Amino acid sequence: MLDTSAAIHPENASHRTQSHTGVQLGNITHIKELDQALLLVGSHFNLAITSVDAGVVRLKTYRGQAPNWNTTPAIIAAEGRTPQSITWTETDVQVSVTIGKTRLEISRITGAISIRNEAHPTVEMVSLQRNREAIGDYTAFISLAEDDHIYGLGEKTGFLDKRGERYTMWNSDVYAPHVPEMEALYQSIPFLTVLNQGRSYGLFLDNPGKTVFDMRTYANSAMLQTWTGEFDLYWIEGPTLKEVIVRYGDLTGRMPLPPKWALGYHQSRYSYMDEKEVLELAHNFREKEIPCDVIHLDIHYMNGYRVFTFDENRFPNPERMMEELRSLGFHIVPIVDPGVKKDPMYAVYMEGVDGDFYCKTAEGDIYTGPVWPGESAFPDFTESRVREWWQEKQRFYTDLGIDGIWNDMNEPAIFNETKTMDVNVIHGNEGDRKTHGEVHNLYGMCMSQASYEGLKALLDGKRPFVLTRAGYSGIQRYAAVWTGDNRSFWEHMSMAMPMVLNLGMSGVPFAGPDIGGFAHHTSGELLARWTQMGVFFPYVRNHSAIDTLRQEPWSFGEEIEQICQQYIGLRYQWMPYLYHWFYEASKTGLPVMRPLVLEYPHDPQVYNLCDQFLVGDSVIIAPIYRPNTEWRSVYLPEGEWVDYWSGERYAGKQHIHVHAPLAKLPMYVRAGAIWLEGPIRQHAEEIAADEHVTASVYVQGAGTSSTLEWYEDDGLTFAYEQGQWNKMLIQVTESERDITITSKYTNYGYEPKRTSLNFRLLGISAVPTGVAGAGDQVPLEQLAAQTTGWAYDTARGVLVVKLQENSAGHELSITL
Ligand code: MIG
């Protein structure tokens, strides 16, 4: 790219979005039924329509006799799907199709399709056409109403609402890419939701080659385009935004419950250079009492960047290092790139040659390209026999006690003109051979699948952790996603919010950016603000590039260190609550970190609100994301909201102006919420001196009630699959005279390690006259020493109740 004004020389202008004068699906000449599908035969290509599940209709183009219903690995095999039967009628000009409650009308003349369902806005696919020259290159135009808003599309730059943007799905490693004009990043998730006045539908274009989503060029429509292969579209019914996301999760699978340690704080740098530096880092965290669970090893740990090796000078004794780290409570997550160094003296390379595991050219030669180790070969992860080999290779790490892997460069990134593999390279794809161009976006996901399944098989019942840069729809089944090479810019801190929020709306709940920024140099202030915000993201890792200023929490003096320590501490205190929401995400596919629009889809104020977000459904986080700034506006949606720090209450549906000096992150809890915290720990598995969980109840007034069915398990193993988990139903009922709280286990399969279960009631304006079921009233300072009792904090208006943990549950009655 030219980097002077010559870049916009008139002769360089290209007309990027050409008009598409391809052939239309209409004229439809025949209509027939085959194997639960309706086939519309056009004069140039055909369209098949089938029902996948209640509320999910699949439309797929085909040429030849019959459609190929194979799917990409995005779609999981699932039991319990209930395809609806199809009925249809035809006239000379129209075909009318009924599938469950959904009605499709297809013009036989133009091929225009409209999809209606009483519960959601009508989708009009005004045209579906195929470029005559190219193979593939289908283009569809979906009509958009003026007040349609668009979410999803995975990891993209820009704001929350994707209306007015244009994106390409082509997993790309572009250095320093988090700028608004960047159309393709590392992940490709060709799924979007359209929201109109609270009603929603989704479109998933399942094609792992290059696809384009253009919501900019045409005022009244979105253009969806594939470059290779067929146009395979899933139309997903709402009517709510949440239902669309849940259904998308039914199709593409859910995040397995991660180990709790992976939800802790991760520290990384490109690179911690040797064993001594890694151990010093670990000791520093413990001495400074800054909680941390994970240290990442970037590429310098390897011998000449050969995967599955350690550099013997830098890491002379990984066993000993790992032992010391384990005793301090640390996990190590080493980076593993896909490129295997072409080196006949390197056993891993030769295993791949002997086993025929590498991607090859059409003529059958092993394809190689330059990456860190020099010329390298690339395992063909689309083949299960290759993934099995890679799975077994993870033993190199698991034998050392390593239970997490970081997959980088898996777009795959290659240091050449196109930045990736030659599109003509061949993938075996389980017998359904494809060129790289047709399946490019699958490479990273298939690699992470191999990493995850390998670790899982080798870890003796412990849960693995995989972090990936590249991915496709379904990546949530195998890995957490970090958003790649951002920079230490305030702009990138704020862009991380919509980016990770939309990942969450695209089926990927476990994601986060490099906190503090990767490239460029962070400042103390930026690190403090970013850490405050970052600890409330699902994935929390501080990472920074080679040659940048140091970025560990203590790199900028005491004030910044204390702020980082306080907020990382909060992450650990909040763990019972966060973990509960991770559990919910693993069940429903709904994100942990939520845009307000997901909870308040009728409120126009929140359609593009992305400088504040929700954790779960009832805590608003509103970070400061500009330098030298102590004030910001915060939008509080309907309901009543309580300042987390001061207890002050605000009516919703208003903007408030908030003072937030450097040490303060504005946070608001919805009245009626029940929110959980535990003790600060230095790492997830540490047993604290006073093991407890405190449920904070934000009272909301007479005549109301609230509940939380709180999930917990050991946070470490798959024992929950054998019933070792708990759910505790906490119910709060408020009347004029009293508040009753009951807690009871609705499932008790796991014995929690705590001794006490506490309740805090926030918003009680005077000392209660009695608290039945809670022992005696004691002065606040003495409560810690009691096993059971209650105290009233006059300064804050908070009632604190301490109870013994027991499997039978509790009943409290507070007389006001
Ligand atoms: O081309 O391994 O995004 O997190 O530190 C750079 C070195 C390769 C890119 C990753 C970054 C990592 C770096 N990697």
Residues whose N, C-alpha, C, O or C-beta is under 5 A from the ligand:
A	BS01	MIG	Y270 D298 I299 D408 G484 D485
